[in-house]
Amino acid sequence: MQLNPYLFFNGQCEAAFKFYQQVLGAEPGMLMRYSEGPMAEQSPPDWRDKIMHARITVRGTVLMGSDPPPGRYQQPQGFFVTLNLDDPAEAERLFRALAEGGSVRMDIQQTFWAQRFGMLVDRFGIPWMVNCEAAR
């Protein structure tokens, strides 16, 4: 069994997944557009190039997402995508890259459980936690 996040975007899925692929060093996956699906003709013309399903692999973990049909998008809430790292410098790098153009909820810093921990919402509206636990 695998447990994988599936993220929804407001028409920005393609840009987000290209960004995540670059920043996270992900393996390319797939981008399927609404125009490629069985209901292509029923899709609004301005939505046919949007993403019906996207998938990339980040260090063995699959990340998936899509642009839901018009009127069905809801702002993400009640969760964070968490990156757990062993290297504080890599945690800092990823935090800064993901935060660029977004908003920082808690700047990356040392905590009682972690060498580095921070919370942010990226430019696509996705909440992230970056965590580099302290050696025990």
C-alpha positions in Angstrom: 0.0 0.0 0.0 1.1 3.6 -0.7 -0.3 6.7 0.9 0.1 9.6 -1.6 -1.0 13.3 -1.5 -3.3 14.4 -4.3 -3.3 18.2 -4.7 -5.9 20.4 -6.4 -5.0 23.7 -8.1 -7.0 26.5 -9.5 -5.8 26.2 -13.1 -2.1 26.2 -12.1 -1.4 22.5 -11.9 1.0 22.3 -14.8 3.1 25.3 -13.5 3.1 23.8 -10.0 4.2 20.4 -11.1 7.0 21.8 -13.3 8.1 23.9 -10.3 8.0 20.9 -7.9 9.9 18.8 -10.4 12.6 21.4 -10.6 12.8 22.3 -6.9 12.4 18.8 -5.4 14.5 17.0 -8.1 11.5 14.9 -9.0 11.4 12.3 -11.8 9.2 13.3 -14.7 5.8 11.7 -14.6 2.7 12.5 -16.6 0.5 15.4 -17.4 -2.9 14.5 -18.9 -5.0 17.4 -20.1 -8.8 17.6 -20.2 -8.5 17.6 -24.0 -6.9 14.1 -23.9 -9.7 12.6 -21.8 -12.9 10.8 -22.9 -15.0 13.9 -22.0 -12.9 16.4 -23.9 -15.8 17.8 -25.9 -17.8 18.4 -22.7 -15.0 20.4 -21.2 -15.2 24.2 -21.4 -13.0 25.3 -24.3 -10.8 27.5 -22.1 -10.3 24.5 -19.7 -9.2 21.8 -22.2 -5.5 22.6 -21.8 -5.8 22.4 -18.0 -4.6 19.3 -16.2 -6.9 16.4 -15.6 -4.2 14.4 -13.8 -0.5 15.0 -13.0 2.0 12.7 -11.4 5.7 13.0 -10.4 7.9 10.9 -8.2 9.9 12.6 -5.5 12.6 10.3 -4.0 10.3 7.3 -4.3 7.1 9.0 -3.3 4.4 9.8 -5.8 2.8 13.2 -5.8 -0.4 13.7 -7.8 -2.7 16.5 -8.6 -5.1 18.2 -11.0 -7.1 21.3 -11.9 -10.7 20.4 -10.9 -13.4 21.5 -13.3 -14.5 25.1 -13.1 -16.5 25.9 -10.0 -15.2 22.9 -8.1 -11.9 24.2 -6.7 -11.6 24.8 -3.0 -8.7 26.5 -1.3 -6.5 23.8 0.4 -7.0 23.7 4.2 -6.6 21.3 7.1 -3.3 19.7 5.9 0.3 20.3 5.1 2.5 18.4 2.7 5.5 17.5 4.8 9.1 17.1 3.7 11.3 15.2 6.1 15.0 15.7 5.5 18.3 14.6 7.1 20.4 17.6 6.0 19.7 21.0 7.6 21.2 22.8 4.6 18.9 21.0 2.2 16.0 21.7 4.5 16.9 25.5 4.3 17.2 25.3 0.5 13.9 23.6 -0.1 12.1 25.9 2.4 13.4 29.0 0.7 12.6 27.7 -2.8 9.1 26.7 -1.9 8.4 29.9 0.0 9.4 32.1 -3.0 6.3 33.9 -4.1 4.3 32.4 -1.3 3.9 33.2 2.3 5.8 32.0 5.4 3.7 30.7 8.3 6.7 29.9 10.5 10.2 30.7 9.4 12.6 27.8 9.2 14.4 27.5 12.5 15.7 25.2 15.2 13.0 23.8 17.5 13.0 21.4 20.5 12.5 18.5 18.1 14.2 19.6 14.9 17.5 21.0 13.7 15.3 22.9 11.2 11.5 23.3 10.9 9.4 25.7 9.0 5.9 26.2 7.6 4.8 27.9 4.4 2.2 28.2 1.7 3.7 28.1 -1.7 2.8 30.4 -4.7 0.2 27.9 -5.8 -1.7 27.8 -2.4 -0.3 24.5 -1.2 0.7 24.4 2.5 4.1 22.8 3.3 6.1 21.9 6.4 9.8 21.3 6.0 11.3 19.2 8.9 14.8 18.1 9.7 14.7 16.3 12.9 17.4 16.5 15.5 19.7 13.5 16.0 18.7 11.4 19.0 
